[in-house]
Amino acid sequence: MGIIEGKYPAEGNTFMCEGRKFVIKERKQPKDKPKHYLIMLTPFQYVSSLFPVMGEEEVYHFDFERELYRLRLKTGIVEIGKVEQVDL
């Protein structure tokens, strides 16, 4: 079951989506990986690294169950939407 697109209330770095709790975490030593990543707490599962979208603040791309998503952080809200694949 993928992540449902929509707007979700957030408390700090935590939000609920369809009864599942998600947390945006920060790597202590990112080295070659993106600084932030997403985990699901209920049930526990690593979801994805959060890849910053160039030119946009607090906007990230991530993949989950072979789908590409866009995550936008706003004060008190997390917006999630699918990213359309473009054939080149």
C-alpha positions as CSV (number, residue, x, y, z in Angstrom):
1,M,0.0,0.0,0.0
2,G,1.5,3.3,-1.1
3,I,1.4,6.6,0.6
4,I,-1.9,8.5,0.0
5,E,-1.6,11.9,-1.6
6,G,-2.8,14.9,0.4
7,K,-2.1,17.4,3.2
8,Y,-1.4,16.1,6.7
9,P,-1.1,18.1,9.9
10,A,2.4,17.9,11.3
11,E,3.9,18.4,14.7
12,G,7.5,19.2,14.3
13,N,9.0,16.4,12.2
14,T,6.1,14.0,12.7
15,F,2.8,13.5,10.7
16,M,0.1,10.9,10.4
17,C,-1.1,9.5,7.1
18,E,-3.9,6.9,6.9
19,G,-3.4,5.9,10.5
20,R,0.4,5.4,10.1
21,K,2.9,7.7,11.9
22,F,5.8,9.1,9.8
23,V,8.9,10.9,11.0
24,I,11.4,13.0,9.1
25,K,14.8,12.2,10.5
26,E,18.2,13.9,10.1
27,R,21.3,11.8,9.6
28,K,24.1,12.6,12.1
29,Q,26.8,12.1,9.5
30,P,25.3,12.3,6.0
31,K,28.5,11.8,4.0
32,D,27.3,10.5,0.6
33,K,23.6,10.4,1.5
34,P,21.0,13.1,1.7
35,K,20.8,14.9,5.1
36,H,17.1,13.9,5.7
37,Y,15.2,10.6,5.4
38,L,11.7,9.4,6.1
39,I,10.7,6.5,8.4
40,M,7.3,5.0,9.3
41,L,6.8,4.2,13.0
42,T,3.6,2.2,12.9
43,P,4.7,-0.4,11.8
44,F,8.4,0.5,11.8
45,Q,9.9,0.8,8.3
46,Y,12.6,2.8,6.7
47,V,10.9,4.6,3.8
48,S,13.4,6.6,1.8
49,S,16.1,9.3,1.7
50,L,14.6,12.7,1.1
51,F,16.2,14.3,-2.0
52,P,16.1,18.1,-2.0
53,V,14.4,19.6,-5.0
54,M,16.8,22.3,-6.4
55,G,15.5,25.8,-6.3
56,E,12.7,25.0,-3.8
57,E,13.0,25.3,0.0
58,E,11.6,22.5,2.1
59,V,10.6,20.4,-0.9
60,Y,11.9,16.8,-1.4
61,H,11.5,13.8,-3.6
62,F,11.4,10.3,-2.2
63,D,10.4,6.9,-3.4
64,F,8.2,4.3,-1.7
65,E,7.0,1.0,-3.0
66,R,8.3,1.9,-6.6
67,E,6.4,5.2,-6.7
68,L,8.0,8.6,-6.8
69,Y,6.6,11.3,-4.4
70,R,7.1,14.9,-3.7
71,L,7.0,16.1,0.0
72,R,6.6,19.7,0.8
73,L,7.1,21.0,4.4
74,K,5.0,24.0,5.5
75,T,4.5,25.2,9.0
76,G,2.2,22.6,10.6
77,I,1.5,20.8,7.3
78,V,3.1,18.1,5.2
79,E,1.9,17.9,1.6
80,I,2.5,14.7,-0.4
81,G,1.9,14.1,-4.1
82,K,3.0,11.7,-6.7
83,V,5.5,12.8,-9.3
84,E,4.6,12.0,-12.8
85,Q,7.3,10.0,-14.7
86,V,8.6,11.6,-17.9
87,D,9.8,9.4,-20.7
88,L,12.9,10.8,-22.4
